[in-house]
Amino acid sequence: SLSEDHQALQAAYKDFFSTRCTIDTVRAAEESGFDKSLWERLFAMGATTMALPETFGGDGATLVDLTLVAEEIGRSLAPVPWIDH
């Protein structure tokens, strides 16, 4: 079972995507491939740097943390880049 911290993380992103990533948002982003406004909100939440170690300004997220967020991104078909290499 998930820890309380993991449950809170999952709930936060589930709420974020269920309220801000509607099917209309996904459809509107089809042509460009992503929704800039949605991405900017994710950036403000720290989602784009969560995998970085804390010494580099990230959150030092674990694989479980990242998996929970990835599940919520996939569940909503969020039209945003999340992790780039």
Sequence and secondary structure as in RCSB ss.txt:
>XXXX:A:sequence
SLSEDHQALQAAYKDFFSTRCTIDTVRAAEESGFDKSLWERLFAMGATTMALPETFGGDGATLVDLTLVAEEIGR
SLAPVPWIDH
>XXXX:A:secstr
   HHHHHHHHHHHHHHHHH  HHHHHHTTTTSS HHHHHHHHHHTGGGTTS GGGTS    HHHHHHHHHHHHH
HT  S     
